[in-house]
Amino acid sequence: MTGETNSKPAGRSPAFYGGLLAASVATISGLRLSDAIDSTTGFILFAGAMLLMIPLARAMTRKQRNCGTISPAIATYTKGIMITSFAYIVGLGIAVSMNNRMELTGITAFLIALLPVIPILGMVYVMGKYLIDEKDEYLRHRAMIANVVGLGAVLSIGSFWGFLETFEIVPHVPGWWSVPIWAIGMGFAQGWMSLRDRTPAEDEA
């Protein structure tokens, strides 16, 4: 009985935290687009929602460890993405707050705009390094599929919204939303592949 209990993964699944994150971002977006909240409140709520990435990353690592699909490259990748993601949130918050409170121009505006961009470049570096360092072809394939799905979400949603803006059906949305959309797309892809690859033994657990 004790052996059976210990064999089960503790804590909630990555799908739970991924769904909670997606629902939070969707709710905040709806409130912001309907002008129910201002940009500052929207950012604070968005930053709070991004904290769900911590339990999400832990749940994914725990699940990968239980399934035997974790590798040293994945562990390094997870840490790198967490660090760059938080740097992005902090940089974005500083940039948006300063823009709302000050009249930024010239080189100052350029440097402030770089605050969230540099962490994005860090994310790209971490992902590229992972694809180079990962020796397991299956895990590398999963990562590439997740990235393609995330990119597809950005291209399709961004283009569709852009056309709606052109037709003056919806309000303008800042371009920095492409990063959260990409991350959510990747998360959905990872969740779908994990669900697809579940074994009968895991379903019974």
C-alpha positions in Angstrom: 0.0 0.0 0.0 2.9 2.3 0.9 4.7 1.5 -2.3 1.6 2.3 -4.4 1.2 5.7 -2.7 4.9 6.6 -3.2 4.8 5.7 -6.9 2.2 8.3 -7.6 3.4 11.8 -8.5 2.7 14.3 -5.8 1.1 17.6 -6.5 -1.0 18.9 -9.3 -0.4 18.2 -13.0 1.2 20.7 -15.4 -2.1 20.8 -17.2 -3.7 22.3 -14.1 -1.2 25.1 -13.8 -1.1 25.7 -17.6 -4.9 25.9 -17.8 -4.9 28.3 -14.8 -2.3 30.5 -16.4 -4.1 30.6 -19.7 -7.4 31.4 -18.0 -5.8 34.1 -16.0 -4.2 35.8 -19.0 -7.4 35.5 -21.0 -9.4 37.1 -18.1 -6.9 39.9 -17.7 -6.8 40.6 -21.4 -10.6 40.7 -21.5 -10.8 43.2 -18.6 -8.1 45.4 -20.2 -9.6 45.4 -23.7 -13.0 46.3 -22.2 -11.4 49.1 -20.2 -12.6 47.6 -17.0 -9.0 48.1 -15.6 -6.3 50.5 -16.5 -2.9 49.6 -18.0 -1.1 49.7 -14.6 -3.6 47.4 -12.9 -3.5 45.1 -15.9 0.2 44.8 -15.7 0.2 44.1 -12.0 -2.4 41.4 -12.5 -0.5 40.0 -15.5 2.8 39.9 -13.5 0.9 38.1 -10.7 -0.4 35.6 -13.2 3.1 34.9 -14.5 4.1 33.7 -11.0 2.1 30.6 -11.9 5.1 29.7 -14.1 6.9 28.7 -10.9 4.6 25.8 -10.0 4.1 25.0 -13.7 7.8 24.5 -14.2 8.0 22.4 -11.0 5.1 20.3 -12.1 6.6 19.7 -15.5 9.9 18.8 -14.0 8.3 16.4 -11.6 6.2 14.8 -14.3 9.3 14.4 -16.6 11.2 12.9 -13.7 8.4 10.4 -13.0 8.1 9.5 -16.7 11.9 9.2 -17.2 11.9 12.0 -19.8 14.1 14.5 -18.0 17.7 15.2 -19.0 20.5 17.5 -17.7 19.8 19.8 -20.7 16.1 20.1 -19.8 17.0 21.0 -16.2 19.4 23.7 -17.4 16.8 24.9 -19.9 14.0 25.2 -17.3 16.2 27.3 -15.0 17.3 29.5 -17.8 13.7 30.1 -19.0 12.5 30.9 -15.5 15.3 33.5 -15.0 14.8 35.1 -18.4 11.0 35.1 -18.0 11.1 36.9 -14.7 13.7 39.4 -16.1 11.2 40.0 -18.9 8.3 40.7 -16.5 10.4 43.0 -14.4 11.8 44.8 -17.5 8.4 45.1 -19.0 6.9 46.5 -15.8 9.7 49.1 -15.4 9.4 50.2 -19.1 5.6 50.5 -19.0 5.5 52.3 -15.6 8.2 54.8 -16.7 6.4 55.4 -20.0 3.1 56.1 -18.1 4.7 58.4 -15.6 7.4 60.2 -17.7 7.7 61.6 -21.2 10.4 59.5 -22.7 12.2 60.6 -25.8 15.3 59.9 -27.8 18.1 57.7 -26.4 16.4 57.4 -23.0 13.2 55.9 -24.6 15.4 53.6 -26.7 17.3 52.3 -23.6 14.1 51.8 -21.6 12.5 49.9 -24.5 15.5 47.5 -24.3 14.7 46.4 -20.8 12.2 43.8 -21.8 13.8 43.0 -25.1 17.2 41.8 -23.6 15.5 39.0 -21.6 13.7 38.0 -24.8 17.0 37.6 -26.5 18.1 35.6 -23.4 15.1 33.3 -23.9 16.0 32.7 -27.6 19.6 31.9 -26.5 18.4 29.4 -23.8 16.2 27.6 -26.3 18.9 27.5 -29.0 21.4 26.2 -26.4 19.0 23.5 -25.3 18.4 22.3 -28.9 22.2 22.0 -29.3 22.9 20.4 -25.9 20.0 17.9 -25.9 21.3 14.5 -26.9 17.9 12.7 -26.8 16.3 13.1 -30.2 12.8 12.5 -29.0 13.0 15.3 -26.3 14.6 17.6 -28.9 11.8 16.8 -31.3 9.2 17.7 -28.6 10.9 21.0 -27.9 10.9 21.9 -31.6 7.3 21.0 -32.0 6.3 23.1 -29.0 8.3 26.1 -30.4 6.6 25.7 -33.8 3.2 25.7 -32.2 4.0 28.8 -30.1 5.3 30.6 -33.2 2.2 29.5 -35.1 0.0 31.0 -32.3 1.9 34.3 -32.5 1.6 34.5 -36.4 -2.0 33.4 -36.6 -3.4 35.4 -33.7 -1.3 38.4 -34.4 -2.2 38.5 -38.0 -5.9 38.0 -37.3 -6.0 40.7 -34.7 -4.0 43.0 -37.0 -6.7 42.6 -39.7 -9.4 43.3 -37.1 -7.6 46.4 -36.0 -7.3 47.5 -39.7 -11.1 47.1 -40.0 -11.5 49.0 -36.7 -13.4 46.2 -35.1 -11.1 45.8 -32.1 -8.7 48.1 -30.2 -5.0 48.2 -30.6 -2.9 45.6 -28.6 0.8 46.3 -27.8 3.2 44.1 -29.7 4.8 42.8 -26.5 1.7 40.5 -26.1 3.4 38.3 -28.7 5.7 36.8 -26.0 2.9 35.6 -23.6 1.0 34.2 -26.6 4.0 32.4 -27.8 4.6 31.0 -24.2 1.0 29.9 -23.9 1.1 28.2 -27.3 4.3 26.3 -26.3 2.6 25.3 -23.0 -0.5 23.9 -24.8 1.7 22.0 -27.2 3.7 20.5 -24.3 0.6 19.6 -22.5 -1.0 18.0 -25.6 2.1 15.9 -26.3 2.3 14.8 -22.7 -1.4 13.8 -22.8 -1.0 12.0 -26.1 2.0 10.0 -24.9 0.4 8.9 -21.6 0.6 5.2 -21.1 -2.2 3.0 -19.8 -0.3 2.6 -16.5 -0.2 6.4 -16.0 -3.9 6.6 -16.8 -4.7 4.1 -14.1 -2.4 5.8 -11.5 
